[in-house]
């Protein structure tokens, strides 16, 4: 839970900095980009399960 709160806080800080210096936010602006991020996370979780089950 602490990791989730820290990453959210970091996101807010980075968003504020990018807005202050008038740069586009470092995040995908469309739903497909957000879904792709979830896909990367899902693939990571699956690989962790596979490696834990078969290689430990």
Backbone atoms as SQL, in Angstrom:
CREATE TABLE atoms (id INTEGER PRIMARY KEY, chain TEXT, resi INTEGER, resn TEXT, atom TEXT, x REAL, y REAL, z REAL);
INSERT INTO atoms VALUES
  (1, 'A', 1, 'UNK', 'N', 0.816, -1.191, 0.000),
  (2, 'A', 1, 'UNK', 'CA', 0.000, 0.000, 0.000),
  (3, 'A', 1, 'UNK', 'C', 0.862, 1.259, 0.000),
  (4, 'A', 2, 'UNK', 'N', 1.959, 1.215, 0.746),
  (5, 'A', 2, 'UNK', 'CA', 2.858, 2.371, 0.790),
  (6, 'A', 2, 'UNK', 'C', 3.463, 2.627, -0.589),
  (7, 'A', 3, 'UNK', 'N', 3.777, 1.543, -1.300),
  (8, 'A', 3, 'UNK', 'CA', 4.343, 1.694, -2.647),
  (9, 'A', 3, 'UNK', 'C', 3.344, 2.376, -3.586),
  (10, 'A', 4, 'UNK', 'N', 2.089, 2.026, -3.469),
  (11, 'A', 4, 'UNK', 'CA', 1.048, 2.644, -4.290),
  (12, 'A', 4, 'UNK', 'C', 0.910, 4.134, -3.979),
  (13, 'A', 5, 'UNK', 'N', 0.923, 4.478, -2.700),
  (14, 'A', 5, 'UNK', 'CA', 0.826, 5.885, -2.312),
  (15, 'A', 5, 'UNK', 'C', 2.050, 6.679, -2.764),
  (16, 'A', 6, 'UNK', 'N', 3.230, 6.088, -2.626),
  (17, 'A', 6, 'UNK', 'CA', 4.451, 6.780, -3.043),
  (18, 'A', 6, 'UNK', 'C', 4.483, 6.986, -4.553),
  (19, 'A', 7, 'UNK', 'N', 4.048, 6.000, -5.318),
  (20, 'A', 7, 'UNK', 'CA', 4.049, 6.154, -6.773),
  (21, 'A', 7, 'UNK', 'C', 3.006, 7.173, -7.218),
  (22, 'A', 8, 'UNK', 'N', 1.866, 7.231, -6.526),
  (23, 'A', 8, 'UNK', 'CA', 0.866, 8.251, -6.841),
  (24, 'A', 8, 'UNK', 'C', 1.401, 9.643, -6.530),
  (25, 'A', 9, 'UNK', 'N', 2.052, 9.799, -5.396),
  (26, 'A', 9, 'UNK', 'CA', 2.646, 11.084, -5.034),
  (27, 'A', 9, 'UNK', 'C', 3.719, 11.486, -6.042),
  (28, 'A', 10, 'UNK', 'N', 4.549, 10.534, -6.444),
  (29, 'A', 10, 'UNK', 'CA', 5.576, 10.825, -7.450),
  (30, 'A', 10, 'UNK', 'C', 4.939, 11.262, -8.764),
  (31, 'A', 11, 'UNK', 'N', 3.851, 10.629, -9.150),
  (32, 'A', 11, 'UNK', 'CA', 3.145, 11.016, -10.368),
  (33, 'A', 11, 'UNK', 'C', 2.603, 12.428, -10.292),
  (34, 'A', 12, 'UNK', 'N', 2.048, 12.789, -9.135),
  (35, 'A', 12, 'UNK', 'CA', 1.550, 14.158, -8.958),
  (36, 'A', 12, 'UNK', 'C', 2.685, 15.173, -9.043),
  (37, 'A', 13, 'UNK', 'N', 3.806, 14.853, -8.421),
  (38, 'A', 13, 'UNK', 'CA', 4.949, 15.773, -8.442),
  (39, 'A', 13, 'UNK', 'C', 5.482, 15.938, -9.858),
  (40, 'A', 14, 'UNK', 'N', 5.656, 14.831, -10.575),
  (41, 'A', 14, 'UNK', 'CA', 6.148, 14.902, -11.956),
  (42, 'A', 14, 'UNK', 'C', 5.160, 15.658, -12.834),
  (43, 'A', 15, 'UNK', 'N', 3.870, 15.402, -12.658),
  (44, 'A', 15, 'UNK', 'CA', 2.855, 16.125, -13.422),
  (45, 'A', 15, 'UNK', 'C', 2.913, 17.621, -13.169),
  (46, 'A', 16, 'UNK', 'N', 3.108, 18.009, -11.904),
  (47, 'A', 16, 'UNK', 'CA', 3.200, 19.431, -11.564),
  (48, 'A', 16, 'UNK', 'C', 4.445, 20.065, -12.175),
  (49, 'A', 17, 'UNK', 'N', 5.566, 19.351, -12.124),
  (50, 'A', 17, 'UNK', 'CA', 6.808, 19.880, -12.701),
  (51, 'A', 17, 'UNK', 'C', 6.666, 20.052, -14.210),
  (52, 'A', 18, 'UNK', 'N', 6.134, 19.046, -14.889),
  (53, 'A', 18, 'UNK', 'CA', 5.977, 19.143, -16.343),
  (54, 'A', 18, 'UNK', 'C', 5.022, 20.270, -16.717),
  (55, 'A', 19, 'UNK', 'N', 3.965, 20.460, -15.922),
  (56, 'A', 19, 'UNK', 'CA', 3.032, 21.551, -16.198),
  (57, 'A', 19, 'UNK', 'C', 3.694, 22.905, -15.960),
  (58, 'A', 20, 'UNK', 'N', 4.492, 23.012, -14.908),
  (59, 'A', 20, 'UNK', 'CA', 5.150, 24.278, -14.580),
  (60, 'A', 20, 'UNK', 'C', 6.126, 24.708, -15.671),
  (61, 'A', 21, 'UNK', 'N', 6.808, 23.742, -16.298),
  (62, 'A', 21, 'UNK', 'CA', 7.765, 24.109, -17.353),
  (63, 'A', 21, 'UNK', 'C', 7.165, 23.946, -18.749),
  (64, 'A', 22, 'UNK', 'N', 5.829, 23.815, -18.780),
  (65, 'A', 22, 'UNK', 'CA', 5.055, 23.805, -20.034),
  (66, 'A', 22, 'UNK', 'C', 5.470, 22.689, -21.003),
  (67, 'A', 23, 'UNK', 'N', 5.657, 21.496, -20.470),
  (68, 'A', 23, 'UNK', 'CA', 5.928, 20.311, -21.283),
  (69, 'A', 23, 'UNK', 'C', 4.692, 19.419, -21.265),
  (70, 'A', 24, 'UNK', 'N', 4.508, 18.595, -22.294),
  (71, 'A', 24, 'UNK', 'CA', 3.377, 17.656, -22.253),
  (72, 'A', 24, 'UNK', 'C', 3.612, 16.604, -21.169),
  (73, 'A', 25, 'UNK', 'N', 2.537, 16.160, -20.557),
  (74, 'A', 25, 'UNK', 'CA', 2.687, 15.184, -19.480),
  (75, 'A', 25, 'UNK', 'C', 3.250, 13.874, -20.029),
  (76, 'A', 26, 'UNK', 'N', 4.092, 13.197, -19.257),
  (77, 'A', 26, 'UNK', 'CA', 4.695, 11.942, -19.722),
  (78, 'A', 26, 'UNK', 'C', 3.769, 10.752, -19.512),
  (79, 'A', 27, 'UNK', 'N', 2.598, 10.799, -20.134),
  (80, 'A', 27, 'UNK', 'CA', 1.617, 9.724, -20.006),
  (81, 'A', 27, 'UNK', 'C', 0.847, 9.619, -21.315),
  (82, 'A', 28, 'UNK', 'N', 0.367, 8.438, -21.636),
  (83, 'A', 28, 'UNK', 'CA', -0.411, 8.302, -22.867),
  (84, 'A', 28, 'UNK', 'C', -1.728, 9.063, -22.766),
  (85, 'A', 29, 'UNK', 'N', -2.072, 9.838, -23.789),
  (86, 'A', 29, 'UNK', 'CA', -3.275, 10.659, -23.721),
  (87, 'A', 29, 'UNK', 'C', -4.564, 9.929, -24.093),
  (88, 'A', 30, 'UNK', 'N', -4.466, 8.703, -24.540),
  (89, 'A', 30, 'UNK', 'CA', -5.660, 7.994, -25.005),
  (90, 'A', 30, 'UNK', 'C', -5.831, 6.690, -24.233),
  (91, 'A', 31, 'UNK', 'N', -7.030, 6.167, -24.280),
  (92, 'A', 31, 'UNK', 'CA', -7.352, 4.954, -23.541),
  (93, 'A', 31, 'UNK', 'C', -6.491, 3.770, -23.972),
  (94, 'A', 32, 'UNK', 'N', -6.198, 3.652, -25.255),
  (95, 'A', 32, 'UNK', 'CA', -5.401, 2.506, -25.720),
  (96, 'A', 32, 'UNK', 'C', -4.004, 2.513, -25.104),
  (97, 'A', 33, 'UNK', 'N', -3.440, 3.682, -24.881),
  (98, 'A', 33, 'UNK', 'CA', -2.134, 3.763, -24.227),
  (99, 'A', 33, 'UNK', 'C', -2.202, 3.290, -22.788),
  (100, 'A', 34, 'UNK', 'N', -3.265, 3.659, -22.097),
  (101, 'A', 34, 'UNK', 'CA', -3.442, 3.216, -20.712),
  (102, 'A', 34, 'UNK', 'C', -3.653, 1.709, -20.648),
  (103, 'A', 35, 'UNK', 'N', -4.409, 1.173, -21.578),
  (104, 'A', 35, 'UNK', 'CA', -4.638, -0.272, -21.624),
  (105, 'A', 35, 'UNK', 'C', -3.328, -1.003, -21.929),
  (106, 'A', 36, 'UNK', 'N', -2.487, -0.426, -22.769),
  (107, 'A', 36, 'UNK', 'CA', -1.189, -1.034, -23.066),
  (108, 'A', 36, 'UNK', 'C', -0.330, -1.110, -21.810),
  (109, 'A', 37, 'UNK', 'N', -0.382, -0.078, -20.981),
  (110, 'A', 37, 'UNK', 'CA', 0.369, -0.102, -19.723),
  (111, 'A', 37, 'UNK', 'C', -0.131, -1.241, -18.842),
  (112, 'A', 38, 'UNK', 'N', -1.440, -1.430, -18.775),
  (113, 'A', 38, 'UNK', 'CA', -1.989, -2.547, -18.003),
  (114, 'A', 38, 'UNK', 'C', -1.551, -3.888, -18.590),
  (115, 'A', 39, 'UNK', 'N', -1.441, -3.961, -19.915),
  (116, 'A', 39, 'UNK', 'CA', -0.973, -5.186, -20.559),
  (117, 'A', 39, 'UNK', 'C', 0.466, -5.507, -20.195),
  (118, 'A', 40, 'UNK', 'N', 1.308, -4.497, -20.145),
  (119, 'A', 40, 'UNK', 'CA', 2.709, -4.699, -19.749),
  (120, 'A', 40, 'UNK', 'C', 2.765, -5.194, -18.310),
  (121, 'A', 41, 'UNK', 'N', 1.975, -4.580, -17.440),
  (122, 'A', 41, 'UNK', 'CA', 1.944, -5.008, -16.046),
  (123, 'A', 41, 'UNK', 'C', 1.433, -6.448, -15.931),
  (124, 'A', 42, 'UNK', 'N', 0.386, -6.772, -16.692),
  (125, 'A', 42, 'UNK', 'CA', -0.156, -8.126, -16.661),
  (126, 'A', 42, 'UNK', 'C', 0.850, -9.163, -17.136),
  (127, 'A', 43, 'UNK', 'N', 1.572, -8.844, -18.205),
  (128, 'A', 43, 'UNK', 'CA', 2.616, -9.749, -18.686),
  (129, 'A', 43, 'UNK', 'C', 3.709, -9.954, -17.657),
  (130, 'A', 44, 'UNK', 'N', 4.061, -8.894, -16.974),
  (131, 'A', 44, 'UNK', 'CA', 5.068, -8.981, -15.912),
  (132, 'A', 44, 'UNK', 'C', 4.591, -9.915, -14.803),
  (133, 'A', 45, 'UNK', 'N', 3.338, -9.762, -14.396),
  (134, 'A', 45, 'UNK', 'CA', 2.797, -10.602, -13.332),
  (135, 'A', 45, 'UNK', 'C', 2.751, -12.075, -13.741),
  (136, 'A', 46, 'UNK', 'N', 2.373, -12.338, -14.985),
  (137, 'A', 46, 'UNK', 'CA', 2.324, -13.718, -15.474),
  (138, 'A', 46, 'UNK', 'C', 3.719, -14.333, -15.482),
  (139, 'A', 47, 'UNK', 'N', 4.707, -13.572, -15.952),
  (140, 'A', 47, 'UNK', 'CA', 6.076, -14.099, -15.981),
  (141, 'A', 47, 'UNK', 'C', 6.603, -14.353, -14.570),
  (142, 'A', 48, 'UNK', 'N', 6.247, -13.512, -13.618),
  (143, 'A', 48, 'UNK', 'CA', 6.652, -13.765, -12.234),
  (144, 'A', 48, 'UNK', 'C', 6.070, -15.078, -11.733),
  (145, 'A', 49, 'UNK', 'N', 4.808, -15.347, -12.048),
  (146, 'A', 49, 'UNK', 'CA', 4.176, -16.591, -11.621),
  (147, 'A', 49, 'UNK', 'C', 4.824, -17.806, -12.282),
  (148, 'A', 50, 'UNK', 'N', 5.118, -17.697, -13.574),
  (149, 'A', 50, 'UNK', 'CA', 5.741, -18.808, -14.305),
  (150, 'A', 50, 'UNK', 'C', 7.120, -19.105, -13.744),
  (151, 'A', 51, 'UNK', 'N', 7.927, -18.055, -13.539),
  (152, 'A', 51, 'UNK', 'CA', 9.279, -18.286, -13.032),
  (153, 'A', 51, 'UNK', 'C', 9.243, -18.827, -11.614),
  (154, 'A', 52, 'UNK', 'N', 8.314, -18.360, -10.811),
  (155, 'A', 52, 'UNK', 'CA', 8.220, -18.854, -9.443),
  (156, 'A', 52, 'UNK', 'C', 7.789, -20.314, -9.421),
  (157, 'A', 53, 'UNK', 'N', 6.862, -20.681, -10.283),
  (158, 'A', 53, 'UNK', 'CA', 6.327, -22.032, -10.279),
  (159, 'A', 53, 'UNK', 'C', 7.305, -23.049, -10.873),
  (160, 'A', 54, 'UNK', 'N', 7.985, -22.694, -11.968),
  (161, 'A', 54, 'UNK', 'CA', 8.792, -23.680, -12.674),
  (162, 'A', 54, 'UNK', 'C', 10.293, -23.578, -12.416),
  (163, 'A', 55, 'UNK', 'N', 10.771, -22.460, -11.913),
  (164, 'A', 55, 'UNK', 'CA', 12.216, -22.284, -11.793),
  (165, 'A', 55, 'UNK', 'C', 12.686, -22.015, -10.376),
  (166, 'A', 56, 'UNK', 'N', 11.851, -22.288, -9.382),
  (167, 'A', 56, 'UNK', 'CA', 12.335, -22.087, -8.013),
  (168, 'A', 56, 'UNK', 'C', 12.166, -23.326, -7.172);
